Amino acid sequence: MAGIGKILTFVDLPGNELDETGRALLSYCSRLATWSDTSWGSITLNAPDGDQLAGFAAYGAPEVICVADGDSYLNTPALLGKILAQLAAEKSAAIVVLPHNDLGSTLAPVMAAALDAALLTEVTGARRTGAGLRLSRSALGGRIAEAKAWDASRPLVITVALRSLSQVLLPSARPSSPVVAAWRPAALPDGPAAGVITRIPPDPQTVDLSEAEVIFSAGKGCSAATFDQLKELCRILNVSFGVTRPVYDLGWTGFERMVGQTGRTVTPRLYVALGISGSMHHVGGIKDSRRIVAINIDPKAPIFPNADEGFVADLKEVLPRLLDRAKTRVGGAA
């Protein structure tokens, strides 16, 4: 069965680091290229250094294409999208893979329009079907499962849902010696380009829990005193806090902070469950978290088999210590 055409993925290097999302994209495209019997490569906005290049090599990336002066286009994402589309066309890319984050979801429609390509966002799965792919995605906050077929008659631009990405290095991945090449657009696209004036970081205390990176959640094992300590800890650490249904029913916080199948389904990189027994409704809402840490006084609590790490401890003893440690680390913040 013939290949479906070259795959290119855009890997941002925030802070000049190959982060979790970047490694997960490399893993995703390596697997996609293997079972699609096709070639692939990655695009960056600056040349990777030794450590970064080792990361690309570990996932078997055959080539890394560096856009000259790429960082200078980050504040003009519409222009960057057209430049990346120019590169994808020059390299005859059949599929362009982007992460479904702020930058990826902005670039994808611009690139699709410039390439006259099909576009599908928040992809959760893909499998080979004949000459093309069958792609699945979740819509309406995960309430609807949708599947679409791509027949390879024209290019495809996809964004992959972050919850579906994994940076796990599979045994089947064959390390490579990536060819690093610089690329400069022949000419910048015409027309004005809207620019970013400033970036305001999200406030973890108010951000929608479905978008939160780190969540500390309180269950019915929390008393009113330990709940207040938890909220203070979250404020000092600058992370989000959530609650289970029993805590919400006590009226200690609003519905927007409730985690679980009857509240918010969350996919943070770290979820800390404090005094949460682990009902199936709550576990169902957190199962896609990258790492789950649980603290509960009951060693038989159902949360433990669903956690990556578990600690049997009394929150009345643990939270004051965590709070003191956090205050010390941030310079005695009150």
C-alpha positions in Angstrom: 0.0 0.0 0.0 1.5 3.3 -1.1 2.3 6.1 1.3 -0.1 9.0 1.8 2.5 11.7 1.2 4.9 13.6 3.4 4.0 14.7 6.9 5.3 17.9 8.5 4.8 19.0 12.1 5.4 22.4 13.6 7.3 22.2 16.8 7.6 25.4 18.8 10.6 25.7 21.1 9.3 28.0 23.9 12.2 29.3 26.0 14.5 27.5 23.6 13.4 24.2 25.1 11.8 21.1 23.5 8.8 20.9 25.9 6.3 18.2 26.6 4.0 19.3 23.7 6.9 19.3 21.3 8.1 15.8 22.3 4.5 14.5 22.1 4.1 15.9 18.6 7.3 14.2 17.5 6.1 10.9 19.0 2.7 11.3 17.3 4.2 12.0 13.9 6.7 9.3 14.1 3.9 6.7 14.8 1.7 8.3 12.1 4.4 8.1 9.5 5.3 4.5 10.4 1.9 3.0 9.9 1.1 5.3 7.0 4.3 4.2 5.3 5.4 7.7 4.5 8.2 10.2 5.3 8.0 13.0 7.8 9.9 16.0 9.1 9.5 18.9 11.6 9.6 22.7 11.4 11.0 25.0 14.0 11.4 28.7 14.3 15.0 28.5 15.5 17.8 26.1 15.1 17.8 23.4 17.9 20.9 23.2 20.0 22.6 19.9 21.0 20.2 18.9 23.7 17.2 19.8 21.7 18.5 18.0 18.6 19.1 14.9 20.7 15.3 15.0 21.5 14.4 15.2 17.8 16.8 12.3 17.2 15.4 10.1 20.0 12.0 10.2 18.3 13.4 9.4 14.9 12.9 12.8 13.2 14.7 12.5 9.8 14.9 16.2 9.2 14.5 19.5 11.0 13.7 22.6 8.9 14.5 25.9 10.6 12.7 29.0 9.4 15.2 31.9 9.2 14.3 34.7 11.7 11.2 32.6 12.6 10.9 34.0 16.1 10.3 37.5 14.6 7.0 36.3 13.2 5.5 35.0 16.4 3.8 38.3 17.1 2.2 38.2 13.6 0.6 34.8 13.6 -1.4 35.3 10.4 1.8 36.2 8.6 3.6 33.2 10.2 0.8 30.9 9.0 1.2 32.0 5.4 5.0 31.6 5.7 4.6 28.1 7.0 2.1 27.3 4.3 4.7 28.5 1.7 7.2 26.0 3.3 4.7 23.2 3.4 3.9 23.7 -0.3 7.6 23.8 -1.3 8.2 20.6 0.6 5.1 19.0 -1.0 3.6 18.2 2.4 0.4 16.1 2.3 -0.4 16.5 6.0 0.6 19.3 8.4 0.2 18.5 12.1 -0.1 21.2 14.7 -0.9 21.1 18.4 -4.3 22.4 19.4 -3.0 25.2 21.6 -3.3 29.0 21.2 -0.6 29.1 18.5 -1.6 26.0 16.7 -5.3 26.8 16.5 -4.5 30.2 15.2 -2.0 29.0 12.5 -4.2 26.0 11.3 -7.0 27.9 9.4 -4.5 30.4 7.9 -2.4 27.5 6.6 -5.4 25.6 5.3 -6.7 28.6 3.4 -3.2 29.3 1.9 -2.8 25.7 0.8 -6.4 25.2 -0.2 -6.3 22.2 2.2 -8.8 20.3 4.2 -8.9 21.4 7.9 -9.8 19.4 11.0 -9.2 20.6 14.5 -8.9 18.8 17.9 -8.2 15.4 16.4 -8.2 12.6 18.9 -7.4 9.7 16.7 -6.3 8.7 13.2 -6.1 5.4 11.2 -5.1 4.4 7.7 -7.9 3.6 5.3 -6.9 2.9 1.7 -5.3 5.9 0.2 -6.2 8.2 3.0 -7.0 8.5 6.7 -10.1 8.2 9.0 -9.9 10.9 11.6 -11.9 11.2 14.8 -12.5 14.2 17.0 -14.7 15.3 19.9 -17.1 18.2 19.5 -19.1 20.4 21.9 -16.8 19.8 24.8 -16.6 16.1 24.2 -20.3 15.5 24.1 -20.2 14.5 20.4 -17.8 12.0 18.7 -17.2 12.8 15.1 -15.4 10.9 12.4 -14.3 12.2 8.9 -12.5 10.6 6.0 -9.6 12.2 4.1 -8.9 10.8 0.7 -5.5 12.5 0.1 -6.9 14.4 -3.0 -5.6 17.6 -1.5 -3.4 18.6 1.5 -4.7 18.2 5.1 -4.0 20.5 8.1 -4.9 19.1 11.5 -4.6 20.2 15.1 -4.3 17.4 17.6 -6.0 17.7 21.0 -3.4 18.0 23.7 -5.1 15.3 25.8 -4.5 12.9 22.9 -0.8 13.6 22.8 1.8 11.5 24.7 5.5 12.1 24.9 6.1 8.4 25.7 9.1 7.1 23.6 7.9 3.8 22.2 10.3 0.9 21.8 9.5 0.9 18.1 11.0 4.4 17.7 14.3 4.2 15.9 16.8 7.0 16.8 17.9 9.1 13.8 20.6 11.6 12.9 18.4 14.5 11.8 19.4 16.6 8.9 19.1 20.3 10.0 18.4 22.7 7.2 17.7 26.5 7.2 14.8 27.8 5.1 13.9 31.4 4.2 10.7 32.4 2.4 11.3 33.6 -1.1 9.1 36.6 -0.5 6.9 37.7 2.4 3.1 37.5 1.7 1.5 40.8 0.7 -1.0 42.7 2.7 -1.2 44.0 6.3 -0.8 41.4 9.1 -2.5 41.8 12.5 0.0 41.8 15.3 0.1 40.8 19.0 0.6 43.9 21.1 1.0 42.2 24.5 0.3 38.8 26.0 -1.6 38.5 29.3 -0.9 35.2 31.1 -4.0 33.4 32.3 -4.9 33.7 36.0 -5.0 30.1 37.4 -7.5 31.2 40.0 -10.1 32.1 37.5 -9.2 30.2 34.3 -11.7 27.6 33.1 -10.6 24.3 34.7 -10.8 22.5 31.3 -7.9 24.7 30.3 -5.9 24.6 33.5 -2.4 23.2 33.5 -2.2 22.2 37.2 -5.2 21.5 39.5 -5.3 20.9 43.2 -8.8 19.5 44.1 -10.5 19.1 47.4 -12.8 16.2 48.3 -15.1 15.5 51.3 -12.0 14.5 53.3 -11.3 18.3 53.6 -12.7 20.2 56.5 -13.6 23.9 56.3 -10.1 24.7 57.8 -8.1 22.5 55.4 -10.2 23.8 52.5 -9.2 27.3 53.3 -5.6 26.2 53.6 -5.8 24.5 50.2 -7.1 27.7 48.5 -4.3 29.7 50.1 -1.8 27.0 48.9 -3.1 27.3 45.3 -2.9 31.1 45.4 0.8 31.0 46.6 1.7 28.3 44.0 -0.3 30.1 41.3 -2.3 26.9 40.4 -6.0 26.2 39.9 -8.2 24.6 42.5 -11.2 22.3 42.0 -13.7 20.4 44.1 -15.8 17.3 44.0 -19.6 17.2 44.1 -19.9 16.8 47.9 -17.7 19.9 48.5 -19.7 21.9 45.9 -22.9 20.8 47.7 -21.6 22.3 50.9 -21.6 25.7 49.2 -17.9 26.4 49.7 -17.4 27.4 46.0 -19.2 27.8 42.7 -20.2 25.2 40.2 -17.4 26.3 37.8 -14.9 24.8 40.2 -16.5 21.3 40.2 -14.5 18.5 38.6 -16.0 15.3 37.3 -18.5 14.0 34.8 -21.2 16.2 36.3 -18.9 19.2 36.3 -15.7 19.9 34.3 -13.8 17.2 32.5 -10.2 18.2 32.9 -6.9 17.3 31.3 -4.1 19.0 33.3 -0.5 17.9 33.2 -0.8 17.5 37.0 -3.9 16.7 39.1 -3.5 16.6 42.9 -6.5 14.9 44.6 -6.7 15.9 48.3 -9.2 13.9 50.4 -11.0 12.6 47.4 -12.3 9.0 47.6 -12.4 8.5 43.9 -16.0 7.8 42.7 -16.4 6.7 39.1 -18.0 10.0 38.2 -15.0 11.9 39.5 -12.4 9.5 38.0 -14.2 9.7 34.7 -13.6 13.5 34.7 -9.9 13.3 35.4 -8.7 10.1 33.7 -7.0 12.0 30.8 -4.8 14.0 33.2 -1.1 13.4 32.4 -0.2 12.8 36.1 -2.5 12.1 39.1 -1.3 12.4 42.7 -3.6 11.4 45.5 -3.5 12.0 49.2 -6.1 10.3 51.4 -6.3 9.0 54.9 -8.0 5.8 53.8 -5.5 3.3 52.3 -8.4 1.5 50.5 -9.8 4.7 48.8 -10.7 3.9 45.1 -8.7 6.9 44.0 -5.4 5.1 44.6 -5.6 2.5 41.8 -6.3 5.4 39.4 -3.4 7.6 40.6 0.2 7.6 39.4 1.3 8.3 42.9 -0.6 7.9 46.2 0.1 8.9 49.8 -1.8 7.7 52.8 -1.9 10.7 55.1 -4.1 13.1 57.2 -4.8 16.4 55.4 -4.8 18.1 58.8 -1.1 17.3 59.1 -0.1 17.5 55.4 -1.7 20.8 54.3 -0.1 23.0 57.0 3.3 21.6 56.1 2.7 22.1 52.4 1.6 25.6 53.1 4.7 26.4 55.2 7.0 24.9 52.6 5.3 26.9 49.8 5.6 30.2 51.8 9.3 29.5 52.4 9.9 28.8 48.7 8.2 32.0 47.5 9.9 34.2 50.1 7.3 34.2 53.0 4.3 35.2 51.0 1.2 35.5 53.1 
